[in-house]
Amino acid sequence: MQRYLIDKPGPHAELRLEETADPEPGNGEVLVRVKACSLNYRDLMVLRGQYGELKHAPLVPLSDCAGEVISVGEGVDEFEKGDRVAGCFFQNWQAGRLRHEVYGSDLGFNQQNVLSELRVFNKDGLVKLPRYVSFAEGACLPVAGLTAFNAVVPHVARGQTVLLLGTGGCSSYDVLSMLRKSRQQVVDCRVELEAERADAVPAVFTRIAMHFVVTGVGLKESQVKRAVELSAEKYCSASIMLGAAGVAISHSYEIVEFDPAAG
């Protein structure tokens, strides 16, 4: 099989592709063919050496994946060949409150991880995926999906309106950053949002209009226009994902000349 490795984390670290022998599941273990992985910001921190010293080097990176069961070891009744599964972030945390001994079983840093064609898991470190969840979607559940779920779902009831922050904030930060790198005297950027939602439950967004109000001194319109376009096309992941999901997203901008006397 093939897998990727981090030899030495750091600002200029690279991944190395390695050919190695196929693993075999032992007692209580499950062999999974990895079909999809997802990338979390924590994974970038590990690669860049910003997450602490590696306990295993070289390291197979990434914590979240989904795949198909290839074979099982003795003592495994919960899974069989062909099952669609996702890995659990904490491999030995099945239920109850988070305990001290759970730390160290996390994927992505403290053990060899999932950016490989095949991966052996303990039977308690996997969950089955429903048929309606794709491998790509399943690979996004362990960290990002469950974090969002636990932040929202236990605290709201059906029919309530929930405000999720993200699209406007990251977009305005992108524009500010790009204008400053272009040596523009930008003072502020805010994003005014207008949106429409479907009438039926779930009342998902169908249209979002993002209007950038950029304040500065002598700002060049061409630079502002380019920064807004780049944010929309490349950098604002929330906007890009909503657009890919069928939401009609539009972008506009206006430039406000900063008046120091007005504060």
CYANA upper distance limits for C-alpha pairs under 8 A (distance plus 0.5 A):
  1 MET  CA     19 GLU  CA      6.28
  1 MET  CA     20 THR  CA      6.03
  1 MET  CA     21 ALA  CA      6.49
  1 MET  CA     22 ASP  CA      5.92
  1 MET  CA    116 SER  CA      8.11
  1 MET  CA    117 GLU  CA      6.45
  1 MET  CA    118 LEU  CA      7.24
  2 GLN  CA     17 LEU  CA      7.35
  2 GLN  CA     18 GLU  CA      6.07
  2 GLN  CA     19 GLU  CA      5.08
  2 GLN  CA     20 THR  CA      6.68
  2 GLN  CA    116 SER  CA      6.45
  2 GLN  CA    117 GLU  CA      6.27
  3 ARG  CA     17 LEU  CA      6.30
  3 ARG  CA     18 GLU  CA      5.92
  3 ARG  CA     19 GLU  CA      7.16
  3 ARG  CA     20 THR  CA      8.15
  3 ARG  CA     60 VAL  CA      7.66
  3 ARG  CA    115 LEU  CA      6.51
  3 ARG  CA    116 SER  CA      4.42
  3 ARG  CA    117 GLU  CA      6.71
  4 TYR  CA     15 LEU  CA      6.50
  4 TYR  CA     16 ARG  CA      5.90
  4 TYR  CA     17 LEU  CA      5.04
  4 TYR  CA     18 GLU  CA      6.56
  4 TYR  CA     60 VAL  CA      6.32
  4 TYR  CA     61 PRO  CA      7.77
  4 TYR  CA    115 LEU  CA      6.45
  4 TYR  CA    116 SER  CA      6.76
  5 LEU  CA     15 LEU  CA      5.97
  5 LEU  CA     16 ARG  CA      5.58
  5 LEU  CA     17 LEU  CA      6.93
  5 LEU  CA     18 GLU  CA      7.73
  5 LEU  CA     58 PRO  CA      6.41
  5 LEU  CA     59 LEU  CA      5.71
  5 LEU  CA     60 VAL  CA      5.10
  5 LEU  CA     61 PRO  CA      7.11
  6 ILE  CA     13 ALA  CA      7.87
  6 ILE  CA     14 GLU  CA      7.14
  6 ILE  CA     15 LEU  CA      5.75
  6 ILE  CA     16 ARG  CA      6.97
  6 ILE  CA     47 LEU  CA      7.46
  6 ILE  CA     57 ALA  CA      7.80
  6 ILE  CA     58 PRO  CA      5.87
  6 ILE  CA     59 LEU  CA      5.53
  6 ILE  CA     60 VAL  CA      6.88
  6 ILE  CA     61 PRO  CA      7.43
  7 ASP  CA     13 ALA  CA      8.47
  7 ASP  CA     14 GLU  CA      8.46
  7 ASP  CA     15 LEU  CA      8.09
  7 ASP  CA     16 ARG  CA      8.02
  7 ASP  CA     57 ALA  CA      6.64
  7 ASP  CA     58 PRO  CA      4.89
  7 ASP  CA     59 LEU  CA      7.09
  8 LYS  CA     13 ALA  CA      6.96
  8 LYS  CA     57 ALA  CA      7.90
  8 LYS  CA     58 PRO  CA      7.54
  9 PRO  CA     13 ALA  CA      5.81
  9 PRO  CA     46 VAL  CA      7.36
  9 PRO  CA     47 LEU  CA      5.49
  9 PRO  CA     48 ARG  CA      5.74
  9 PRO  CA     49 GLY  CA      5.11
 10 GLY  CA     47 LEU  CA      6.96
 10 GLY  CA     48 ARG  CA      4.73
 10 GLY  CA     49 GLY  CA      5.14
 10 GLY  CA     50 GLN  CA      8.27
 11 PRO  CA     47 LEU  CA      8.47
 11 PRO  CA     48 ARG  CA      5.40
 11 PRO  CA     49 GLY  CA      7.62
 12 HIS  CA     48 ARG  CA      7.73
 13 ALA  CA     47 LEU  CA      6.92
 13 ALA  CA     48 ARG  CA      6.92
 14 GLU  CA     47 LEU  CA      8.34
 22 ASP  CA    118 LEU  CA      7.62
 23 PRO  CA     31 LEU  CA      8.15
 23 PRO  CA    118 LEU  CA      7.80
 23 PRO  CA    119 ARG  CA      7.78
 23 PRO  CA    120 VAL  CA      7.44
 24 GLU  CA     31 LEU  CA      7.26
 24 GLU  CA    120 VAL  CA      7.77
 25 PRO  CA     29 GLU  CA      5.60
 25 PRO  CA     30 VAL  CA      6.04
 25 PRO  CA     31 LEU  CA      6.03
 25 PRO  CA     71 SER  CA      7.76
 25 PRO  CA     72 VAL  CA      6.54
 25 PRO  CA     73 GLY  CA      5.59
 25 PRO  CA    120 VAL  CA      6.55
 25 PRO  CA    121 PHE  CA      8.50
 26 GLY  CA     30 VAL  CA      8.28
 26 GLY  CA     72 VAL  CA      8.37
 26 GLY  CA     73 GLY  CA      5.49
 26 GLY  CA     74 GLU  CA      7.37
 27 ASN  CA     73 GLY  CA      5.47
 27 ASN  CA     74 GLU  CA      5.21
 27 ASN  CA     75 GLY  CA      6.50
 27 ASN  CA     76 VAL  CA      8.13
 28 GLY  CA     72 VAL  CA      8.25
 28 GLY  CA     73 GLY  CA      6.21
 28 GLY  CA     74 GLU  CA      6.40
 28 GLY  CA     75 GLY  CA      5.65
 28 GLY  CA     76 VAL  CA      5.82
 28 GLY  CA    122 ASN  CA      6.63
 28 GLY  CA    123 LYS  CA      6.30
 29 GLU  CA     72 VAL  CA      6.59
 29 GLU  CA     73 GLY  CA      5.76
 29 GLU  CA     74 GLU  CA      8.12
 29 GLU  CA     76 VAL  CA      7.43
 29 GLU  CA    120 VAL  CA      7.06
 29 GLU  CA    121 PHE  CA      6.12
 29 GLU  CA    122 ASN  CA      4.96
 29 GLU  CA    123 LYS  CA      5.70
 30 VAL  CA     69 VAL  CA      7.45
 30 VAL  CA     70 ILE  CA      8.33
 30 VAL  CA     71 SER  CA      6.72
 30 VAL  CA     72 VAL  CA      5.00
 30 VAL  CA     73 GLY  CA      6.70
 30 VAL  CA     76 VAL  CA      8.20
 30 VAL  CA     79 PHE  CA      8.23
 30 VAL  CA    120 VAL  CA      6.06
 30 VAL  CA    121 PHE  CA      5.73
 30 VAL  CA    122 ASN  CA      6.65
 30 VAL  CA    123 LYS  CA      6.36
 31 LEU  CA     69 VAL  CA      6.41
 31 LEU  CA     70 ILE  CA      6.06
 31 LEU  CA     71 SER  CA      5.82
 31 LEU  CA     72 VAL  CA      6.54
 31 LEU  CA    118 LEU  CA      7.46
 31 LEU  CA    119 ARG  CA      6.39
 31 LEU  CA    120 VAL  CA      4.99
 31 LEU  CA    121 PHE  CA      6.94
 32 VAL  CA     67 GLY  CA      6.56
 32 VAL  CA     68 GLU  CA      5.92
 32 VAL  CA     69 VAL  CA      4.94
 32 VAL  CA     70 ILE  CA      5.99
 32 VAL  CA     71 SER  CA      7.89
 32 VAL  CA    118 LEU  CA      6.16
 32 VAL  CA    119 ARG  CA      5.87
 32 VAL  CA    120 VAL  CA      6.68
 32 VAL  CA    121 PHE  CA      7.95
 33 ARG  CA     67 GLY  CA      5.91
 33 ARG  CA     68 GLU  CA      5.76
 33 ARG  CA     69 VAL  CA      6.80
 33 ARG  CA     70 ILE  CA      6.82
 33 ARG  CA    117 GLU  CA      6.34
 33 ARG  CA    118 LEU  CA      5.12
 33 ARG  CA    119 ARG  CA      7.12
 34 VAL  CA     65 CYS  CA      7.20
 34 VAL  CA     66 ALA  CA      6.43
 34 VAL  CA     67 GLY  CA      4.81
 34 VAL  CA     68 GLU  CA      7.17
 34 VAL  CA    114 VAL  CA      8.11
 34 VAL  CA    116 SER  CA      7.35
 34 VAL  CA    117 GLU  CA      5.84
 34 VAL  CA    118 LEU  CA      6.25
 34 VAL  CA    119 ARG  CA      7.53
 35 LYS  CA     65 CYS  CA      8.00
 35 LYS  CA     66 ALA  CA      6.41
 35 LYS  CA     67 GLY  CA      5.04
 35 LYS  CA     68 GLU  CA      7.62
 35 LYS  CA    117 GLU  CA      8.25
 35 LYS  CA    135 PHE  CA      6.79
 35 LYS  CA    136 ALA  CA      8.28
 36 ALA  CA     65 CYS  CA      6.08
 36 ALA  CA     66 ALA  CA      5.97
 36 ALA  CA     67 GLY  CA      7.10
 36 ALA  CA    135 PHE  CA      6.28
 36 ALA  CA    136 ALA  CA      5.85
 36 ALA  CA    139 ALA  CA      6.51
 37 CYS  CA     62 LEU  CA      8.02
 37 CYS  CA     64 ASP  CA      6.23
 37 CYS  CA     65 CYS  CA      4.73
 37 CYS  CA     66 ALA  CA      7.07
 37 CYS  CA    114 VAL  CA      7.99
 37 CYS  CA    115 LEU  CA      7.44
 37 CYS  CA    136 ALA  CA      7.53
 37 CYS  CA    139 ALA  CA      5.84
 37 CYS  CA    140 CYS  CA      8.14
 38 SER  CA     62 LEU  CA      8.03
 38 SER  CA     63 SER  CA      8.47
 38 SER  CA     64 ASP  CA      6.19
 38 SER  CA     65 CYS  CA      6.85
 38 SER  CA    136 ALA  CA      8.07
 38 SER  CA    139 ALA  CA      6.03
 38 SER  CA    140 CYS  CA      6.13
 39 LEU  CA     43 ASP  CA      6.96
 39 LEU  CA     44 LEU  CA      8.48
 39 LEU  CA     62 LEU  CA      7.24
 39 LEU  CA     64 ASP  CA      7.97
 40 ASN  CA     44 LEU  CA      7.59
 40 ASN  CA     62 LEU  CA      8.33
 40 ASN  CA    143 VAL  CA      8.27
 40 ASN  CA    144 ALA  CA      8.05
 41 TYR  CA     45 MET  CA      6.96
 42 ARG  CA     46 VAL  CA      6.81
 42 ARG  CA     51 TYR  CA      8.20
 43 ASP  CA     47 LEU  CA      6.85
 43 ASP  CA     61 PRO  CA      7.53
 43 ASP  CA     62 LEU  CA      6.22
 43 ASP  CA     63 SER  CA      8.07
 43 ASP  CA    108 GLY  CA      7.22
 44 LEU  CA     48 ARG  CA      6.61
 45 MET  CA     49 GLY  CA      6.61
 45 MET  CA     50 GLN  CA      5.33
 45 MET  CA     51 TYR  CA      6.04
 46 VAL  CA     50 GLN  CA      6.39
 46 VAL  CA     51 TYR  CA      5.62
 46 VAL  CA     52 GLY  CA      8.00
 46 VAL  CA    109 PHE  CA      7.55
 47 LEU  CA     61 PRO  CA      8.43
 49 GLY  CA     53 GLU  CA      7.76
 54 LEU  CA     59 LEU  CA      8.18
 54 LEU  CA    109 PHE  CA      7.54
 54 LEU  CA    110 ASN  CA      7.93
 55 LYS  CA    109 PHE  CA      8.25
 55 LYS  CA    110 ASN  CA      6.68
 55 LYS  CA    111 GLN  CA      8.03
 56 HIS  CA    110 ASN  CA      7.63
 56 HIS  CA    111 GLN  CA      6.98
 56 HIS  CA    112 GLN  CA      7.68
 59 LEU  CA    109 PHE  CA      8.46
 59 LEU  CA    111 GLN  CA      8.21
 59 LEU  CA    112 GLN  CA      6.41
 59 LEU  CA    113 ASN  CA      8.07
 60 VAL  CA    108 GLY  CA      8.50
 60 VAL  CA    112 GLN  CA      5.59
 60 VAL  CA    113 ASN  CA      5.55
 60 VAL  CA    114 VAL  CA      7.16
 60 VAL  CA    115 LEU  CA      6.64
 60 VAL  CA    116 SER  CA      8.06
 61 PRO  CA    108 GLY  CA      6.11
 61 PRO  CA    109 PHE  CA      7.69
 61 PRO  CA    112 GLN  CA      7.59
 61 PRO  CA    113 ASN  CA      5.87
 61 PRO  CA    114 VAL  CA      6.91
 61 PRO  CA    115 LEU  CA      6.29
 62 LEU  CA    107 LEU  CA      7.74
 62 LEU  CA    108 GLY  CA      5.15
 62 LEU  CA    109 PHE  CA      8.38
 62 LEU  CA    113 ASN  CA      6.43
 62 LEU  CA    114 VAL  CA      6.18
 62 LEU  CA    115 LEU  CA      6.42
 63 SER  CA     89 PHE  CA      6.97
 63 SER  CA    106 ASP  CA      8.28
 63 SER  CA    107 LEU  CA      5.07
 63 SER  CA    108 GLY  CA      4.48
 63 SER  CA    109 PHE  CA      8.26
 63 SER  CA    113 ASN  CA      6.56
 63 SER  CA    114 VAL  CA      6.60
 64 ASP  CA     86 ALA  CA      8.24
 64 ASP  CA     87 GLY  CA      6.94
 64 ASP  CA     88 CYS  CA      8.17
 64 ASP  CA     89 PHE  CA      7.43
 64 ASP  CA    107 LEU  CA      8.11
 64 ASP  CA    108 GLY  CA      8.29
 64 ASP  CA    114 VAL  CA      7.43
 64 ASP  CA    139 ALA  CA      5.98
 64 ASP  CA    140 CYS  CA      7.26
 64 ASP  CA    141 LEU  CA      8.27
 64 ASP  CA    142 PRO  CA      6.64
 64 ASP  CA    143 VAL  CA      7.61
 65 CYS  CA     86 ALA  CA      6.37
 65 CYS  CA     87 GLY  CA      6.47
 65 CYS  CA    114 VAL  CA      6.96
 65 CYS  CA    138 GLY  CA      7.71
 65 CYS  CA    139 ALA  CA      4.76
 65 CYS  CA    140 CYS  CA      7.95
 66 ALA  CA     84 ARG  CA      7.99
 66 ALA  CA     85 VAL  CA      6.13
 66 ALA  CA     86 ALA  CA      4.65
 66 ALA  CA     87 GLY  CA      6.91
 66 ALA  CA    135 PHE  CA      5.93
 66 ALA  CA    136 ALA  CA      7.71
 66 ALA  CA    138 GLY  CA      6.14
 66 ALA  CA    139 ALA  CA      5.28
 67 GLY  CA     84 ARG  CA      6.34
 67 GLY  CA     85 VAL  CA      6.03
 67 GLY  CA     86 ALA  CA      6.91
 67 GLY  CA    135 PHE  CA      6.88
 68 GLU  CA     81 LYS  CA      8.18
 68 GLU  CA     82 GLY  CA      6.25
 68 GLU  CA     83 ASP  CA      6.15
 68 GLU  CA     84 ARG  CA      5.19
 68 GLU  CA     85 VAL  CA      6.59
 69 VAL  CA     79 PHE  CA      8.15
 69 VAL  CA     80 GLU  CA      7.18
 69 VAL  CA     81 LYS  CA      5.51
 69 VAL  CA     82 GLY  CA      5.70
 69 VAL  CA     83 ASP  CA      5.77
 69 VAL  CA     84 ARG  CA      7.00
 69 VAL  CA     85 VAL  CA      7.66
 70 ILE  CA     80 GLU  CA      8.49
 70 ILE  CA     81 LYS  CA      5.65
 70 ILE  CA     82 GLY  CA      6.98
 71 SER  CA     80 GLU  CA      7.35
 71 SER  CA     81 LYS  CA      5.87
 72 VAL  CA     76 VAL  CA      6.87
 72 VAL  CA     79 PHE  CA      7.78
 72 VAL  CA     80 GLU  CA      7.09
 72 VAL  CA     81 LYS  CA      7.75
 76 VAL  CA    123 LYS  CA      7.31
 78 GLU  CA    123 LYS  CA      7.97
 79 PHE  CA     83 ASP  CA      7.09
 79 PHE  CA    123 LYS  CA      8.29
 83 ASP  CA    128 LYS  CA      7.47
 84 ARG  CA    128 LYS  CA      6.29
 84 ARG  CA    129 LEU  CA      5.94
 84 ARG  CA    130 PRO  CA      8.25
 84 ARG  CA    131 ARG  CA      8.43
 85 VAL  CA    126 LEU  CA      6.85
 85 VAL  CA    127 VAL  CA      5.99
 85 VAL  CA    128 LYS  CA      4.83
 85 VAL  CA    129 LEU  CA      5.56
 85 VAL  CA    138 GLY  CA      8.40
 86 ALA  CA    126 LEU  CA      6.23
 86 ALA  CA    127 VAL  CA      6.05
 86 ALA  CA    128 LYS  CA      6.93
 86 ALA  CA    129 LEU  CA      7.02
 86 ALA  CA    138 GLY  CA      6.63
 86 ALA  CA    139 ALA  CA      6.96
 86 ALA  CA    142 PRO  CA      8.23
 87 GLY  CA     91 GLN  CA      8.42
 87 GLY  CA    121 PHE  CA      8.36
 87 GLY  CA    125 GLY  CA      6.47
 87 GLY  CA    126 LEU  CA      5.15
 87 GLY  CA    127 VAL  CA      7.04
 87 GLY  CA    142 PRO  CA      7.63
 88 CYS  CA    107 LEU  CA      8.47
 88 CYS  CA    125 GLY  CA      5.73
 88 CYS  CA    126 LEU  CA      6.07
 88 CYS  CA    127 VAL  CA      7.58
 88 CYS  CA    142 PRO  CA      6.46
 89 PHE  CA    106 ASP  CA      5.91
 89 PHE  CA    107 LEU  CA      5.95
 89 PHE  CA    125 GLY  CA      8.46
 89 PHE  CA    142 PRO  CA      6.33
 89 PHE  CA    143 VAL  CA      7.29
 90 PHE  CA    102 VAL  CA      7.28
 90 PHE  CA    103 TYR  CA      8.04
 90 PHE  CA    105 SER  CA      5.79
 90 PHE  CA    106 ASP  CA      4.80
 90 PHE  CA    107 LEU  CA      7.02
 90 PHE  CA    125 GLY  CA      7.89
 91 GLN  CA    102 VAL  CA      8.44
 91 GLN  CA    105 SER  CA      5.72
 91 GLN  CA    106 ASP  CA      6.62
 91 GLN  CA    107 LEU  CA      7.78
 91 GLN  CA    122 ASN  CA      8.04
 91 GLN  CA    124 ASP  CA      7.34
 91 GLN  CA    125 GLY  CA      4.96
 91 GLN  CA    126 LEU  CA      8.38
 92 ASN  CA    102 VAL  CA      6.59
 92 ASN  CA    105 SER  CA      6.67
 92 ASN  CA    124 ASP  CA      7.19
 92 ASN  CA    125 GLY  CA      6.95
 93 TRP  CA     98 LEU  CA      7.92
 93 TRP  CA    102 VAL  CA      6.47
 94 GLN  CA    124 ASP  CA      7.63
 98 LEU  CA    102 VAL  CA      7.32
 99 ARG  CA    103 TYR  CA      8.04
102 VAL  CA    106 ASP  CA      8.25
104 GLY  CA    110 ASN  CA      6.24
105 SER  CA    110 ASN  CA      7.29
105 SER  CA    111 GLN  CA      8.03
106 ASP  CA    110 ASN  CA      6.79
106 ASP  CA    111 GLN  CA      8.10
107 LEU  CA    111 GLN  CA      6.82
107 LEU  CA    112 GLN  CA      8.05
107 LEU  CA    113 ASN  CA      6.33
107 LEU  CA    114 VAL  CA      8.46
108 GLY  CA    112 GLN  CA      7.93
108 GLY  CA    113 ASN  CA      6.08
108 GLY  CA    114 VAL  CA      8.20
109 PHE  CA    113 ASN  CA      8.05
113 ASN  CA    119 ARG  CA      8.40
114 VAL  CA    119 ARG  CA      6.95
121 PHE  CA    125 GLY  CA      6.61
121 PHE  CA    126 LEU  CA      7.62
122 ASN  CA    126 LEU  CA      7.88
129 LEU  CA    133 VAL  CA      6.97
129 LEU  CA    138 GLY  CA      7.33
133 VAL  CA    137 GLU  CA      6.53
133 VAL  CA    138 GLY  CA      6.66
134 SER  CA    138 GLY  CA      6.51
135 PHE  CA    139 ALA  CA      6.60
136 ALA  CA    140 CYS  CA      7.27
137 GLU  CA    141 LEU  CA      7.32
138 GLY  CA    142 PRO  CA      8.40
140 CYS  CA    144 ALA  CA      6.55
140 CYS  CA    145 GLY  CA      6.43
141 LEU  CA    145 GLY  CA      4.56
141 LEU  CA    146 LEU  CA      6.27
142 PRO  CA    146 LEU  CA      6.22
142 PRO  CA    147 THR  CA      8.45
143 VAL  CA    147 THR  CA      6.35
144 ALA  CA    148 ALA  CA      6.72
145 GLY  CA    149 PHE  CA      6.62
146 LEU  CA    150 ASN  CA      6.44
147 THR  CA    151 ALA  CA      6.62
148 ALA  CA    152 VAL  CA      6.79
149 PHE  CA    153 VAL  CA      5.94
149 PHE  CA    154 PRO  CA      8.35
150 ASN  CA    154 PRO  CA      6.76
151 ALA  CA    155 HIS  CA      8.06
152 VAL  CA    156 VAL  CA      7.06
153 VAL  CA    157 ALA  CA      8.24
156 VAL  CA    160 GLN  CA      7.10
156 VAL  CA    162 VAL  CA      8.44
165 LEU  CA    169 GLY  CA      7.76
166 GLY  CA    170 CYS  CA      6.54
166 GLY  CA    238 ALA  CA      7.43
167 THR  CA    171 SER  CA      6.68
167 THR  CA    236 CYS  CA      7.56
167 THR  CA    238 ALA  CA      6.06
167 THR  CA    239 SER  CA      6.53
168 GLY  CA    172 SER  CA      6.64
168 GLY  CA    190 ARG  CA      8.09
168 GLY  CA    191 VAL  CA      5.86
168 GLY  CA    192 GLU  CA      7.98
168 GLY  CA    193 LEU  CA      7.83
168 GLY  CA    210 MET  CA      8.05
169 GLY  CA    173 TYR  CA      6.81
169 GLY  CA    190 ARG  CA      8.45
169 GLY  CA    191 VAL  CA      8.01
170 CYS  CA    174 ASP  CA      6.67
170 CYS  CA    236 CYS  CA      6.78
171 SER  CA    175 VAL  CA      6.88
171 SER  CA    191 VAL  CA      8.14
171 SER  CA    231 SER  CA      6.49
171 SER  CA    232 ALA  CA      8.13
171 SER  CA    235 TYR  CA      8.21
171 SER  CA    236 CYS  CA      6.12
172 SER  CA    176 LEU  CA      6.69
172 SER  CA    189 CYS  CA      6.11
172 SER  CA    190 ARG  CA      6.29
172 SER  CA    191 VAL  CA      6.76
172 SER  CA    212 PHE  CA      7.92
173 TYR  CA    177 SER  CA      6.58
173 TYR  CA    189 CYS  CA      8.20
174 ASP  CA    178 MET  CA      6.69
174 ASP  CA    227 ALA  CA      8.15
174 ASP  CA    231 SER  CA      6.49
174 ASP  CA    235 TYR  CA      7.56
174 ASP  CA    236 CYS  CA      8.07
175 VAL  CA    179 LEU  CA      6.62
175 VAL  CA    189 CYS  CA      7.91
175 VAL  CA    224 VAL  CA      8.15
175 VAL  CA    227 ALA  CA      5.77
175 VAL  CA    228 VAL  CA      6.56
175 VAL  CA    231 SER  CA      7.10
176 LEU  CA    180 ARG  CA      6.67
176 LEU  CA    186 VAL  CA      7.42
176 LEU  CA    188 ASP  CA      7.75
176 LEU  CA    189 CYS  CA      6.98
177 SER  CA    181 LYS  CA      6.75
178 MET  CA    182 SER  CA      6.78
178 MET  CA    227 ALA  CA      6.54
179 LEU  CA    183 ARG  CA      6.98
179 LEU  CA    184 GLN  CA      5.84
179 LEU  CA    185 GLN  CA      8.28
179 LEU  CA    186 VAL  CA      7.20
179 LEU  CA    223 GLN  CA      7.39
179 LEU  CA    224 VAL  CA      7.50
179 LEU  CA    227 ALA  CA      7.27
180 ARG  CA    184 GLN  CA      5.84
180 ARG  CA    185 GLN  CA      7.40
180 ARG  CA    186 VAL  CA      7.15
182 SER  CA    223 GLN  CA      8.18
184 GLN  CA    216 GLY  CA      8.39
184 GLN  CA    217 VAL  CA      8.35
184 GLN  CA    218 GLY  CA      8.39
184 GLN  CA    219 LEU  CA      6.61
184 GLN  CA    220 LYS  CA      8.17
185 GLN  CA    216 GLY  CA      6.01
185 GLN  CA    217 VAL  CA      5.82
185 GLN  CA    218 GLY  CA      7.59
185 GLN  CA    219 LEU  CA      7.13
186 VAL  CA    214 VAL  CA      7.93
186 VAL  CA    215 THR  CA      6.54
186 VAL  CA    216 GLY  CA      4.59
186 VAL  CA    217 VAL  CA      6.96
186 VAL  CA    219 LEU  CA      7.56
187 VAL  CA    214 VAL  CA      8.34
187 VAL  CA    215 THR  CA      5.99
187 VAL  CA    216 GLY  CA      5.32
187 VAL  CA    217 VAL  CA      8.18
187 VAL  CA    258 PHE  CA      7.91
188 ASP  CA    214 VAL  CA      6.44
188 ASP  CA    215 THR  CA      5.52
188 ASP  CA    216 GLY  CA      7.29
189 CYS  CA    212 PHE  CA      7.29
189 CYS  CA    213 VAL  CA      6.13
189 CYS  CA    214 VAL  CA      4.96
189 CYS  CA    215 THR  CA      6.63
190 ARG  CA    212 PHE  CA      6.37
190 ARG  CA    213 VAL  CA      5.87
190 ARG  CA    214 VAL  CA      7.20
191 VAL  CA    210 MET  CA      6.72
191 VAL  CA    211 HIS  CA      5.95
191 VAL  CA    212 PHE  CA      5.10
191 VAL  CA    213 VAL  CA      6.74
192 GLU  CA    210 MET  CA      6.39
192 GLU  CA    211 HIS  CA      5.56
192 GLU  CA    212 PHE  CA      6.98
192 GLU  CA    213 VAL  CA      8.11
193 LEU  CA    208 ILE  CA      7.32
193 LEU  CA    209 ALA  CA      6.18
193 LEU  CA    210 MET  CA      5.44
193 LEU  CA    211 HIS  CA      6.93
194 GLU  CA    208 ILE  CA      6.22
194 GLU  CA    209 ALA  CA      5.58
194 GLU  CA    210 MET  CA      7.30
195 ALA  CA    205 PHE  CA      7.43
195 ALA  CA    206 THR  CA      8.07
195 ALA  CA    207 ARG  CA      5.87
195 ALA  CA    208 ILE  CA      4.83
195 ALA  CA    209 ALA  CA      6.70
196 GLU  CA    205 PHE  CA      6.32
196 GLU  CA    206 THR  CA      6.19
196 GLU  CA    207 ARG  CA      5.58
196 GLU  CA    208 ILE  CA      7.11
197 ARG  CA    203 ALA  CA      6.14
197 ARG  CA    204 VAL  CA      5.92
197 ARG  CA    205 PHE  CA      4.70
197 ARG  CA    206 THR  CA      5.70
197 ARG  CA    207 ARG  CA      7.46
198 ALA  CA    202 PRO  CA      8.10
198 ALA  CA    203 ALA  CA      5.29
198 ALA  CA    204 VAL  CA      6.09
198 ALA  CA    205 PHE  CA      6.78
198 ALA  CA    206 THR  CA      6.74
199 ASP  CA    203 ALA  CA      6.48
205 PHE  CA    247 VAL  CA      6.98
206 THR  CA    246 GLY  CA      7.87
206 THR  CA    247 VAL  CA      5.28
206 THR  CA    248 ALA  CA      6.64
207 ARG  CA    247 VAL  CA      5.92
207 ARG  CA    248 ALA  CA      5.06
207 ARG  CA    249 ILE  CA      6.35
208 ILE  CA    247 VAL  CA      7.67
208 ILE  CA    248 ALA  CA      6.74
208 ILE  CA    249 ILE  CA      5.36
208 ILE  CA    250 SER  CA      7.03
209 ALA  CA    249 ILE  CA      6.23
209 ALA  CA    250 SER  CA      5.32
209 ALA  CA    251 HIS  CA      6.57
209 ALA  CA    252 SER  CA      8.41
210 MET  CA    249 ILE  CA      7.93
210 MET  CA    250 SER  CA      6.55
210 MET  CA    251 HIS  CA      5.36
210 MET  CA    252 SER  CA      6.89
211 HIS  CA    251 HIS  CA      6.30
211 HIS  CA    252 SER  CA      5.23
211 HIS  CA    253 TYR  CA      5.78
211 HIS  CA    254 GLU  CA      8.24
212 PHE  CA    228 VAL  CA      8.20
212 PHE  CA    251 HIS  CA      8.07
212 PHE  CA    252 SER  CA      6.62
212 PHE  CA    253 TYR  CA      4.89
212 PHE  CA    254 GLU  CA      6.83
213 VAL  CA    253 TYR  CA      6.29
213 VAL  CA    254 GLU  CA      5.63
213 VAL  CA    255 ILE  CA      6.61
213 VAL  CA    256 VAL  CA      7.55
214 VAL  CA    224 VAL  CA      8.32
214 VAL  CA    253 TYR  CA      7.85
214 VAL  CA    254 GLU  CA      6.77
214 VAL  CA    255 ILE  CA      5.49
214 VAL  CA    256 VAL  CA      6.48
215 THR  CA    255 ILE  CA      6.41
215 THR  CA    256 VAL  CA      5.07
215 THR  CA    257 GLU  CA      6.30
215 THR  CA    258 PHE  CA      6.28
216 GLY  CA    255 ILE  CA      8.18
216 GLY  CA    256 VAL  CA      7.04
216 GLY  CA    257 GLU  CA      5.94
216 GLY  CA    258 PHE  CA      5.47
217 VAL  CA    257 GLU  CA      6.19
217 VAL  CA    258 PHE  CA      6.03
218 GLY  CA    257 GLU  CA      7.39
219 LEU  CA    223 GLN  CA      8.10
219 LEU  CA    224 VAL  CA      7.87
219 LEU  CA    255 ILE  CA      8.03
219 LEU  CA    257 GLU  CA      8.30
220 LYS  CA    224 VAL  CA      6.99
221 GLU  CA    225 LYS  CA      6.48
221 GLU  CA    255 ILE  CA      8.06
222 SER  CA    226 ARG  CA      6.63
223 GLN  CA    227 ALA  CA      6.63
224 VAL  CA    228 VAL  CA      6.75
225 LYS  CA    229 GLU  CA      6.72
225 LYS  CA    253 TYR  CA      8.02
226 ARG  CA    230 LEU  CA      6.61
227 ALA  CA    231 SER  CA      6.68
228 VAL  CA    232 ALA  CA      6.76
228 VAL  CA    251 HIS  CA      8.12
228 VAL  CA    253 TYR  CA      8.19
229 GLU  CA    233 GLU  CA      6.52
230 LEU  CA    234 LYS  CA      6.02
230 LEU  CA    235 TYR  CA      7.15
231 SER  CA    235 TYR  CA      5.26
231 SER  CA    236 CYS  CA      5.94
232 ALA  CA    236 CYS  CA      6.46
232 ALA  CA    239 SER  CA      7.23
232 ALA  CA    240 ILE  CA      7.46
232 ALA  CA    251 HIS  CA      8.09
233 GLU  CA    240 ILE  CA      7.49
234 LYS  CA    240 ILE  CA      8.15
236 CYS  CA    240 ILE  CA      6.79
237 SER  CA    241 MET  CA      6.49
238 ALA  CA    242 LEU  CA      6.64
239 SER  CA    243 GLY  CA      6.63
239 SER  CA    249 ILE  CA      8.04
240 ILE  CA    244 ALA  CA      6.70
241 MET  CA    245 ALA  CA      6.71
242 LEU  CA    246 GLY  CA      7.17
242 LEU  CA    247 VAL  CA      6.06
242 LEU  CA    249 ILE  CA      8.45
243 GLY  CA    247 VAL  CA      5.37
243 GLY  CA    248 ALA  CA      6.74
243 GLY  CA    249 ILE  CA      6.69
259 ASP  CA    263 GLY  CA      7.09
